[in-house]
Amino acid sequence: MTTQDRAVLFIDLLGFGNLTEQNALDFDAIRRRQNVLSWFDDIFEKPRNPLTHTFTEFHYTMKWAIELAQMRHPLTAITFSDSAFIATTHLSDCINIAIHIQTSLLRRHVPARAGIAFGSFSTIRFKSDVIGEWGDHSAHFLGTGVIRSNAAEGCGIKGLRILLHPSVAALLNGPTKETSDAQEINSIPCSTDEAANAVGVLNEIDYWRYRPTAEAEAWRAFQDMWTAAPHGELAHYEATAHAINRMRVSQGEEPLGNLRRRTLPRRSKKLAL
C-alpha cells in the first residue's frame, strides 16, 4: 500500500439504458427537481415519469450522501449521468458511504449496484466551458482504484449489491468498527454460483441495516420494484432477494421461506445500528 492508495466506490444505476429508451426525456421536470422545494411536485405528478424519477432521485441521494460524508472526512466525488466515483482515505468511510447510498436509493425505488476497491486514485483535470446551449466538458482521473471498483461492479454478479474487489476483501477479516460512529461493518460471501466471475469477487457488504419501520418500507419498495421490473431484469431482483436473505441470516435471523412475501417477519434479535 502506498500513500496514494484510496478506497474507491463506484456506483451505477441498473436498467438506466432501457429506462432512457422507453421514456420521454423531460428536461423541464429534471431542471425543476434541482430545486429542493420542487420535490413536493413528485407527490402529485400523475403518471410519474420513471426516467425523471430515477435520474433525479439518484443525484439527489448522491448530493446529500456526499455532503454528509464531507462533514466527517475529506473525499473526492465525481458524479456523471447514471454513475459516480467516490474516493476516500479510509476503507470504513468508503463502505459507510456506500451503505448510506444503497439503503437510501432502495427506499426511493431506485436500483443501483456498487463496487468497492483499493488502489491508486488521482484527479488530473476538470474543465467545463459553456456557451449558450453548447458546452465542452472534461473530467480526467485515473488509477487502479478506478479500474478495480468499476470491474467489481461489472463482474457479472447481478442485483442491488455492494460488491468487494479482492483488493478490499483481503482487508476485511470479519467485522470492523467505523471510528466515527462505531457502526459495525460486515462482509458476507456471495452465493457459490456467483463465485466463478472473472474478477474474483467473492464477498459483498451486508447493507441491510434498517430500523424496523425503515426496514419494512425498504422491503416493500424492493418488492414493488421486483413486480414492476421488465422480464429481462427479473434476475437482478431474484439475486437481490437471495442476497438480502443471506444478510439477515448473518444477523441471526431465520431464512425467509418466501422471498416474494410483502412483509418481513418480526426480528428475533435487535439489530445494533
HELIX and SHEET records of a PDB file:
HELIX    1   1 PHE A   16  GLN A   22  1                                   7    
HELIX    2   2 PHE A   27  ARG A   32  1                                   6    
HELIX    3   3 VAL A   36  PHE A   40  5                                   5    
HELIX    4   4 ASP A   41  PHE A   44  1                                   4    
HELIX    5   5 PRO A   50  GLN A   70  1                                  21    
HELIX    6   6 LEU A   91  ARG A  107  1                                  17    
HELIX    7   7 THR A  144  GLU A  153  1                                  10    
HELIX    8   8 PRO A  166  ALA A  169  1                                   4    
HELIX    9   9 THR A  192  GLU A  194  5                                   3    
HELIX   10  10 PRO A  212  ALA A  228  1                                  17    
HELIX   11  11 HIS A  231  GLU A  233  5                                   3    
HELIX   12  12 LEU A  234  SER A  250  1                                  17    
SHEET    1   A 7 LEU A  75  PHE A  80  0                                        
SHEET    2   A 7 SER A  83  THR A  88 -1                                        
SHEET    3   A 7 ASP A   5  LEU A  13 -1                                        
SHEET    4   A 7 ALA A 112  SER A 120 -1                                        
SHEET    5   A 7 ILE A 162  LEU A 164  1                                        
SHEET    6   A 7 ASN A 203  ILE A 205 -1                                        
SHEET    7   A 7 SER A 187  PRO A 189 -1                                        
SHEET    1   B 2 SER A 122  ILE A 131  0                                        
SHEET    2   B 2 TRP A 134  LEU A 142 -1                                        
SHEET    1   C 2 THR A 176  LYS A 177  0                                        
SHEET    2   C 2 GLU A 184  ILE A 185 -1                                        
END                                                                             
